[in-house]
């Protein structure tokens, strides 16, 4: 499984379970391995689900959690060593 696929599964699980935002975002960031692109790909997966069903509460919450992860992440700058 790719990191993005793992993030999709985790975000869905956290969204279904009603995990608080701080804890959920921390878990997603840990799982991301500092791969911002993986978080973006996972987020896109749920946005596609919302295009099909804009009322899906799990997909809505998953996007919220992944958005917050993107905001809070300390993403390395390419070429930084």
Secondary structure as GFF3:
##gff-version 3
##sequence-region A 1 81
A	DSSP	alpha_helix	3	17	.	.	.	ID=ss1
A	DSSP	alpha_helix	21	32	.	.	.	ID=ss2
A	DSSP	alpha_helix	36	52	.	.	.	ID=ss3
A	DSSP	alpha_helix	57	72	.	.	.	ID=ss4
###
